[in-house]
Amino acid sequence: MNKRPFYLTKRKLASGKIVYYFYTYDKFGNRTVPQSTGCSKKTDAFNYCSSLFKKGNLTNQNVKFKVYAANFFDEEERWYKNKMVEGGITENTVTTYQINLRKYIMPYFGEMYIDKITTSDIKAYRIHLTESGLSNKSINNSVNIIRIIFNYAMEDDIIYKSPVNKTVASLKVEHKREAFTDDELDYIFSNYFEDERYYLFLLLGPLTGMRFSEALGLTRENIKDGYIEITHQYNNNKIKDIKTKEKRFITIPKKLEEMLRKQVGDRTFIFSQKLLDIPIVESTTRRNLYNYYNFEMLRRKKENQLTYHSFRYYLNTLLLSKNIPKYKVDFVIGHSEGKGSMTQLYTTWKPNMYDDVLKVQEELLDRLLSLRKR
């Protein structure tokens, strides 16, 4: 049976917009990569393809990168569905891939034909990103995303081999992030805090080791009698699963529990905006920490990534120095050794099992509270 000149297929984009794509068959009987008509109505899409057919452009086998990779990481596309079948992927990772594709990859490779992109092009892209000021870690992530796309292109017989080969070695990444010192911690909390929300938000860092996004998403329901239950995070204006996908408990001193309950009142989020019951703005909260840095700390921030995450390193170091068993430290900090590793602890966990951790937290809280200027 003879095949028609073209076939239409309907897709729903991430924005919710319906767009018709078309595909045809090459001389070997292989289906070509679907290309967008840009039309939301089937009649318009049909007329568009008919016009291409009359001009002899319908069966052009040259596929631009932007056509093949458009919406590649959206939920409706194959990559996402395959990941879900294989065991799932975090929403944060998907969002990161989508942003990277749109912001960095498409502007550079979009107009190139996918089968004409070479290894030299990939290496030139890395140089371009380096000159743009991106870190080696970010560049490696971007190249890995391109590798994923080209692997699919090989499976689709669009290309014979991927340009992202072994000669495109990962760039060296130096892990510079460090913990705060005791003196630096004392300096931060000896400042005057006009807004109680930001003081308490920062205080959670060294006392609980919570990640920034975990603290941001903390709700009234997470505050228990003598401990916090970490169940989710707030990132990119959305509630998401925590990084390990396994909820955990963190003991807290009674004084800190009372401060948290007073702060939240009858609202949902502990650190909510003044007029809305949603978390305080991420970017503003991150910058707020640096307002309490001295000159030397600002230098270390630039050179060693001295950020909110450094509070986690501080607590991790402090607990180990107090001879707290490593498995307890890992549970408090949230260092999972694999899916299910924390769940076993979760089922038997009781606050009094972590009295040794609580004692260290109480001593630290008393020290930091004594420094506060009112």
C-alpha positions in Angstrom: 0.0 0.0 0.0 1.3 3.4 -1.0 2.0 5.8 1.9 0.5 9.2 1.9 2.8 12.3 1.3 2.6 13.3 5.0 0.9 12.4 8.3 -0.3 14.8 11.0 0.0 14.1 14.8 -1.3 16.3 17.6 0.9 17.3 20.6 0.1 19.2 23.7 3.0 21.4 24.8 4.0 22.1 28.4 2.3 25.5 28.1 -1.0 23.6 27.4 -1.1 24.8 23.7 -2.0 22.2 21.1 0.3 22.1 18.1 0.2 19.8 15.0 3.4 18.0 13.9 3.9 16.2 10.6 6.1 13.3 9.5 6.6 11.4 6.3 8.7 8.4 5.1 12.1 8.4 3.5 13.0 6.3 0.4 13.8 3.4 2.7 10.4 3.3 4.3 11.6 4.8 7.6 9.5 7.4 9.4 11.1 10.8 9.6 11.4 12.9 12.8 8.1 14.8 13.5 8.4 18.5 12.7 6.2 21.2 14.0 3.8 23.0 11.7 3.3 25.7 14.2 -0.4 25.4 13.7 -3.1 24.7 16.4 -5.8 23.8 13.9 -5.7 20.7 11.9 -7.0 22.4 8.7 -4.2 25.0 8.9 -1.6 22.3 9.5 -2.9 20.3 6.5 -2.6 23.4 4.3 0.9 24.1 5.6 2.1 20.6 4.7 0.3 20.7 1.3 2.2 23.9 0.5 5.5 22.3 1.4 4.6 19.3 -0.7 3.9 21.4 -3.7 7.2 23.2 -3.3 9.1 19.9 -3.0 10.3 20.7 0.6 8.2 18.1 2.5 10.7 15.3 2.4 13.8 17.4 3.2 15.8 15.1 5.5 17.8 17.8 7.1 16.6 18.1 10.7 17.6 21.2 12.7 18.6 20.7 16.3 15.8 23.0 17.5 13.2 20.8 15.7 14.4 17.5 17.1 15.1 18.8 20.7 12.0 21.0 21.1 10.2 20.2 24.3 12.6 17.2 24.7 12.3 17.0 28.5 8.6 17.8 28.8 6.3 15.3 30.5 4.5 14.4 27.2 7.8 13.3 25.5 9.6 10.0 25.4 12.5 10.8 27.6 10.3 11.7 30.6 8.0 8.7 30.1 11.0 6.4 29.8 12.5 7.8 33.0 9.2 7.2 34.8 9.2 3.6 33.7 12.8 3.1 34.8 12.0 4.3 38.3 11.3 8.0 38.1 13.2 11.3 38.2 12.9 14.3 40.5 10.9 17.3 39.4 13.9 19.5 40.2 16.1 17.6 37.8 13.5 17.9 35.0 13.2 21.6 35.6 17.0 22.0 35.5 17.2 20.1 32.2 14.4 22.2 30.7 16.0 25.5 31.7 19.4 24.5 30.5 18.1 23.4 27.2 16.2 26.7 26.7 18.8 29.1 28.1 22.1 27.7 27.0 21.8 24.8 24.4 19.1 26.0 22.0 20.6 29.5 21.5 23.9 27.9 20.4 22.8 24.7 18.5 19.3 25.5 17.6 19.9 26.5 14.0 22.4 23.7 13.3 21.4 20.6 11.5 21.7 17.8 14.0 23.6 15.4 11.7 26.2 18.1 11.0 27.1 18.8 14.6 30.6 17.5 15.3 32.8 16.8 18.3 34.6 20.0 17.6 31.3 21.9 17.9 30.7 20.4 21.3 34.2 21.4 22.5 33.7 24.9 21.0 30.4 25.1 23.0 32.3 24.3 26.2 34.7 27.2 25.5 31.8 29.5 24.8 30.2 28.6 28.2 33.5 29.1 30.0 33.9 32.5 28.5 30.3 33.3 29.5 31.4 32.7 33.1 29.7 29.3 33.8 31.4 27.0 36.3 32.9 23.7 35.2 30.1 21.8 37.0 27.4 23.7 35.1 29.3 23.1 31.8 29.5 19.4 32.5 25.8 19.3 33.3 25.0 21.1 30.0 27.1 18.7 27.9 25.5 15.7 29.6 22.1 17.0 28.6 23.3 17.3 25.0 24.7 13.7 25.3 21.2 12.5 26.2 19.6 14.2 23.2 22.2 12.8 20.8 21.8 9.3 22.2 18.1 9.4 21.4 19.0 10.8 17.9 21.1 7.7 17.3 18.3 5.4 18.4 16.1 7.3 15.9 18.7 6.7 13.1 19.0 10.4 12.6 22.7 10.2 13.2 25.2 7.3 13.1 27.3 8.3 16.1 27.2 10.9 18.8 29.5 13.9 18.7 29.7 13.8 22.5 32.2 11.0 22.6 35.1 9.9 25.0 37.3 12.8 23.8 34.8 15.2 25.4 36.1 14.5 28.9 34.4 16.1 31.9 36.0 19.3 33.1 37.6 19.2 36.5 35.3 20.3 39.2 36.8 21.7 42.4 34.6 21.3 45.5 35.4 24.5 47.3 32.4 24.8 49.7 33.4 24.9 53.3 31.8 25.0 56.7 31.5 28.1 58.8 34.0 28.4 61.7 32.8 29.1 65.2 34.0 32.7 65.0 32.1 33.2 61.7 28.9 31.7 63.2 29.2 34.0 66.2 29.7 37.0 64.0 26.6 36.3 62.0 24.3 35.8 65.0 25.8 38.8 66.9 24.2 41.1 64.3 21.0 43.0 64.8 18.1 41.3 63.0 15.1 43.6 62.3 13.0 40.8 60.9 12.4 37.8 63.2 11.7 35.6 60.2 15.2 35.9 58.7 16.9 35.5 62.1 15.0 32.3 62.8 15.5 31.0 59.2 19.3 31.4 59.6 19.2 29.9 63.1 17.7 26.7 61.7 20.8 26.2 59.5 23.5 25.3 62.1 21.0 23.8 64.6 19.3 21.4 62.2 21.5 21.1 59.1 18.4 21.5 56.9 18.8 22.3 53.3 17.8 25.8 52.2 14.8 24.6 50.3 13.7 22.3 53.1 13.7 25.2 55.6 11.9 27.4 53.1 9.1 24.8 52.7 8.7 24.1 56.5 5.1 24.1 57.6 3.2 24.2 60.9 2.5 20.5 60.5 6.2 19.7 60.3 6.8 21.0 63.9 6.3 18.1 66.3 6.8 17.8 70.1 10.6 18.0 70.4 11.5 17.4 66.7 10.9 18.5 63.1 9.6 16.1 60.5 11.2 16.8 57.0 8.8 15.7 54.3 9.2 18.1 51.4 11.1 21.2 50.0 10.1 24.4 48.4 12.0 25.1 45.2 11.3 27.3 42.1 8.0 28.3 43.7 6.8 24.7 44.0 6.4 22.1 46.7 8.6 19.1 45.8 9.9 15.9 47.2 13.1 16.2 49.3 16.4 15.3 47.6 16.6 11.8 49.2 12.9 11.2 48.7 12.9 9.8 52.2 11.4 11.9 55.1 13.5 12.2 58.2 13.3 13.5 61.8 15.5 16.2 63.4 15.5 16.8 67.2 15.2 20.4 68.2 15.6 22.2 71.6 12.3 23.2 73.3 13.3 26.9 73.0 13.6 26.5 69.2 10.3 24.7 69.0 8.6 27.5 70.8 10.1 30.1 68.6 8.9 28.3 65.5 5.4 27.9 66.8 5.2 31.5 67.7 6.5 32.5 64.3 4.0 30.4 62.3 0.9 31.3 64.3 -2.1 30.1 62.4 -0.4 30.2 59.0 0.7 27.2 56.9 4.3 28.1 56.3 6.7 28.9 59.1 8.5 31.5 57.0 5.6 33.0 55.0 5.4 36.4 53.3 3.7 39.2 55.3 0.7 39.5 53.1 0.5 36.0 51.6 0.6 32.5 53.2 3.4 31.4 50.9 7.1 31.0 51.6 9.3 34.1 51.6 11.1 34.9 48.4 14.0 32.6 47.7 16.4 35.1 46.1 15.8 37.7 48.8 16.3 35.1 51.6 19.6 33.9 50.1 21.0 37.5 49.7 19.9 38.3 53.3 22.5 35.9 54.7 25.3 37.8 53.0 24.2 41.0 54.8 25.6 39.5 58.0 29.0 38.6 56.5 32.2 40.5 57.4 34.8 41.3 54.7 36.7 38.1 55.2 33.6 36.0 54.9 32.6 37.8 51.7 36.0 36.8 50.3 35.5 33.2 51.4 32.0 33.3 49.9 33.5 34.2 46.5 36.3 31.7 46.7 34.8 28.9 48.8 31.1 29.1 48.2 30.3 30.0 51.8 26.5 29.8 51.6 23.5 28.6 53.6 24.6 25.1 52.8 27.8 25.7 54.8 25.6 25.5 57.9 25.0 21.8 57.1 28.8 21.3 57.0 29.1 23.1 60.3 26.6 20.9 62.1 28.0 17.8 60.5 31.5 18.7 61.7 30.3 19.7 65.2 28.3 16.5 65.8 31.2 14.3 64.7 33.6 16.3 67.0 31.3 15.5 69.9 31.6 11.8 69.1 28.0 11.4 67.8 27.8 8.1 65.9 28.1 8.7 62.1 24.8 6.9 61.3 23.0 9.4 63.6 24.8 12.3 61.9 23.9 11.0 58.5 20.3 10.7 59.4 20.0 14.2 60.9 21.8 15.8 58.0 20.0 13.7 55.4 22.9 11.8 53.8 21.1 8.8 52.4 23.1 5.7 51.4 20.4 4.6 49.0 16.7 4.2 48.6 15.2 2.7 51.8 18.3 3.2 53.9 16.6 5.9 56.0 13.2 4.3 55.9 14.4 1.5 58.2 15.5 4.1 60.8 12.3 6.0 60.3 10.1 3.1 61.4 11.9 2.8 64.7 12.8 6.4 65.4 12.0 8.1 68.7 13.2 11.5 70.0 15.0 10.0 73.0 17.2 7.9 70.7 18.9 11.2 69.8 19.3 12.8 73.2 23.1 13.1 72.5 22.4 15.1 69.4 19.8 17.2 71.3 22.4 18.1 74.0 24.8 19.4 71.4 21.9 21.4 69.8 20.9 22.9 73.1 24.4 24.1 73.9 24.8 25.6 70.5 21.4 27.4 70.7 22.2 28.9 74.1 25.5 30.2 72.8 23.9 31.8 69.7 21.0 33.3 71.6 23.3 34.9 74.1 25.0 36.8 71.2 21.9 38.4 69.8 21.5 42.1 69.8 18.0 43.4 70.4 
